[in-house]
Amino acid sequence: MASVDVGVGLLGYGTVGSAVSRMLAESGDEIERATGHRLTVVRALVRDPAKNRDFAPGDDVLTDDFAALRDDPRVDVVAEVMGGIEPAGGYVRELLRAGKPVVSANKQLVAREGADLFAIASAAGVQLRFEASVCAAVPVVKVLRESLVAENVHRVLGIVNGTTNFVLSRMARGGTYAEALAEAQALGYAEPDPTDDVTGADAAAKIAILATVAFGSRVLLDDVPYRGIETIEPAHVAAAASFGMALKLIGIATLTEGAVDVRVQPAFVENAHPLASVEGSSNVVVLQGDAIREVTLGGPGAGGIETASAVVADLVSVVGTSGTGFLQNDACWRELPRLDPAGWRAPFYVHLAVADRPGVLGHAAATFAKHDVSIAQLVQHLEGGRAALDLVLHDAPIGSVEAALDELSRSPEMLRRPFIAPVIAA
Ligand SMILES: NC(=O)c1ccc[n+]([C@@H]2O[C@H](COP(=O)([O-])OP(=O)(O)OC[C@H]3O[C@@H](n4cnc5c(N)ncnc54)[C@H](OP(=O)(O)O)[C@@H]3O)[C@@H](O)[C@H]2O)c1
């Protein structure tokens, strides 16, 4: 059977864009065998067409004129691999309105402006896919939307930022946060300006997208409180190890009693849990649901060719499902309320730095008890008139634990602000 030619437009021809171009060229035969379609890059928008590229595009492919791509009749489908909110968002809107399906690798755009973009795609009757925007090579969006279409997923846990996982893995082998971050930067695992990663902002965008897909209800980036890893100290990492756990930055999305909670924070993960052993820059997502119980997906969460793998898969899916009625537009079909953030429950680890005086331990225990929080484990370290208390608390609402800690923080024996992290049981 003769194959069908499909023209691909790229918004961007940088690390990911050039890798998409390479993959379509080098795997063209495999894609054609599987789909009956030959995908070829016919136009790519860049800032500087004269720049050297990792994989040379064909003649006259590069342009710095968006209209030349938008109006090119050979462009059947577009991959947005440019990044940023504008002009990428405006371009995607124009393309969707012009009836061109789009796939995007841009987590910021999907997490911030997804609702509007999906409404436009839906009105135009074209697809907007976004697998590469979360965890690069790991096909988690497709699994949630296709393989688990009939499944009631109620919890998503993920290590969705490779930079922070590299830093925390490094700290688990010894050293300070600053030393681990410097090593990550030297090895190219962290950007020269790592703010987005270390503050948890990048992970928040990704877990917002995953929660939206998993629960079918829009979760905006602004709905996701996040804490990063900048305040992690070697003592916290050592405490995790002493309790048989690993300290990880975790995105947690929970659907409980019809309400949604999504957050990012450092967490103590029991060693037997699949997330505890995730080393280096890998991404791993755990999906929990009624029938599946637990499914774990993992792999490279960044990199040009790794991300291109997801972009190409989305392009193939667009081509393969066009005209079948299986339109993958907005994943949202309901509007679930947000759980009161103070009502989110977990067991918690707490680190208290206190003066080593009689009665301090009793005061801490009494304060937790007053807020209906009970202590499961306690380890005390003494050093030069100071005491470090490492506590694991029984399951409790975070609001109660924070209220107890606020009260304790006001007492003179408390030397520093307490550190708190939820415990993820195996
Ligand atoms: N790299 C990864 O590991 C990775 C992983 C997952 C997701 N992503 C996402 O993939 C997207 C692309 O990332 P990347 O690493 O490939 O970025 P990149 O290497 O910086 O490439 C960006 C491309 O977009 C073009 N571009 C940027 N602004 C433009 C504008 N205003 N007008 C025209 N062209 C413009 C650039 O043109 P010039 O080349 O002429 O400068 C470049 O070709 C981002 O959304 C990123 O978050 C990346």
Ligand as a Chemical Component Dictionary entry (heavy atoms), coordinates in Angstrom:
data_LIG
# 
_chem_comp.id                   LIG 
_chem_comp.type                 NON-POLYMER 
_chem_comp.pdbx_formal_charge   0 
_chem_comp.three_letter_code    LIG 
# 
loop_
_chem_comp_atom.comp_id 
_chem_comp_atom.atom_id 
_chem_comp_atom.alt_atom_id 
_chem_comp_atom.type_symbol 
_chem_comp_atom.charge 
_chem_comp_atom.model_Cartn_x 
_chem_comp_atom.model_Cartn_y 
_chem_comp_atom.model_Cartn_z 
_chem_comp_atom.pdbx_ordinal 
LIG N1  N1  N 0  15.793 20.077 26.588 1  
LIG C1  C1  C 0  15.138 19.208 27.364 2  
LIG O1  O1  O 0  15.740 18.319 27.986 3  
LIG C2  C2  C 0  13.643 19.297 27.496 4  
LIG C3  C3  C 0  12.955 18.286 28.194 5  
LIG C4  C4  C 0  11.548 18.341 28.281 6  
LIG C5  C5  C 0  10.868 19.412 27.726 7  
LIG N2  N2  N 1  11.579 20.391 27.088 8  
LIG C6  C6  C 0  10.823 21.517 26.542 9  
LIG O2  O2  O 0  11.007 21.570 25.133 10 
LIG C7  C7  C 0  10.958 22.931 24.703 11 
LIG C8  C8  C 0  12.212 23.243 23.892 12 
LIG O3  O3  O 0  13.353 23.062 24.707 13 
LIG P1  P1  P 0  14.836 23.074 24.078 14 
LIG O4  O4  O 0  15.729 22.565 25.155 15 
LIG O5  O5  O -1 14.856 22.409 22.750 16 
LIG O6  O6  O 0  15.075 24.651 23.895 17 
LIG P2  P2  P 0  16.180 25.371 22.975 18 
LIG O7  O7  O 0  17.326 24.458 22.699 19 
LIG O8  O8  O 0  16.459 26.682 23.617 20 
LIG O9  O9  O 0  15.432 25.607 21.591 21 
LIG C9  C9  C 0  14.438 26.574 21.421 22 
LIG C10 C10 C 0  14.201 26.789 19.926 23 
LIG O10 O10 O 0  13.144 27.710 19.751 24 
LIG C11 C11 C 0  13.572 28.795 18.919 25 
LIG N3  N3  N 0  12.953 30.019 19.442 26 
LIG C12 C12 C 0  12.936 30.449 20.725 27 
LIG N4  N4  N 0  12.275 31.624 20.823 28 
LIG C13 C13 C 0  11.882 31.939 19.563 29 
LIG C14 C14 C 0  11.161 33.018 19.003 30 
LIG N5  N5  N 0  10.737 34.034 19.752 31 
LIG N6  N6  N 0  10.941 33.005 17.667 32 
LIG C15 C15 C 0  11.382 31.985 16.901 33 
LIG N7  N7  N 0  12.050 30.927 17.375 34 
LIG C16 C16 C 0  12.307 30.900 18.691 35 
LIG C17 C17 C 0  15.072 28.844 19.047 36 
LIG O11 O11 O 0  15.618 29.446 17.870 37 
LIG P3  P3  P 0  17.226 29.625 17.679 38 
LIG O12 O12 O 0  17.764 28.216 17.610 39 
LIG O13 O13 O 0  17.409 30.358 16.416 40 
LIG O14 O14 O 0  17.706 30.355 18.891 41 
LIG C18 C18 C 0  15.414 27.360 19.187 42 
LIG O15 O15 O 0  15.553 26.768 17.927 43 
LIG C19 C19 C 0  10.776 23.771 25.976 44 
LIG O16 O16 O 0  9.410  24.024 26.195 45 
LIG C20 C20 C 0  11.301 22.854 27.064 46 
LIG O17 O17 O 0  10.732 23.126 28.348 47 
LIG C21 C21 C 0  12.925 20.356 26.948 48 
# 
loop_
_chem_comp_bond.comp_id 
_chem_comp_bond.atom_id_1 
_chem_comp_bond.atom_id_2 
_chem_comp_bond.value_order 
_chem_comp_bond.pdbx_ordinal 
LIG N1  C1  SING 1  
LIG C1  O1  DOUB 2  
LIG C1  C2  SING 3  
LIG C2  C3  SING 4  
LIG C2  C21 DOUB 5  
LIG C3  C4  DOUB 6  
LIG C4  C5  SING 7  
LIG C5  N2  DOUB 8  
LIG N2  C6  SING 9  
LIG N2  C21 SING 10 
LIG C6  O2  SING 11 
LIG C6  C20 SING 12 
LIG O2  C7  SING 13 
LIG C7  C8  SING 14 
LIG C7  C19 SING 15 
LIG C8  O3  SING 16 
LIG O3  P1  SING 17 
LIG P1  O4  DOUB 18 
LIG P1  O5  SING 19 
LIG P1  O6  SING 20 
LIG O6  P2  SING 21 
LIG P2  O7  DOUB 22 
LIG P2  O8  SING 23 
LIG P2  O9  SING 24 
LIG O9  C9  SING 25 
LIG C9  C10 SING 26 
LIG C10 O10 SING 27 
LIG C10 C18 SING 28 
LIG O10 C11 SING 29 
LIG C11 N3  SING 30 
LIG C11 C17 SING 31 
LIG N3  C12 SING 32 
LIG N3  C16 SING 33 
LIG C12 N4  DOUB 34 
LIG N4  C13 SING 35 
LIG C13 C14 SING 36 
LIG C13 C16 DOUB 37 
LIG C14 N5  SING 38 
LIG C14 N6  DOUB 39 
LIG N6  C15 SING 40 
LIG C15 N7  DOUB 41 
LIG N7  C16 SING 42 
LIG C17 O11 SING 43 
LIG C17 C18 SING 44 
LIG O11 P3  SING 45 
LIG P3  O12 DOUB 46 
LIG P3  O13 SING 47 
LIG P3  O14 SING 48 
LIG C18 O15 SING 49 
LIG C19 O16 SING 50 
LIG C19 C20 SING 51 
LIG C20 O17 SING 52 
# 
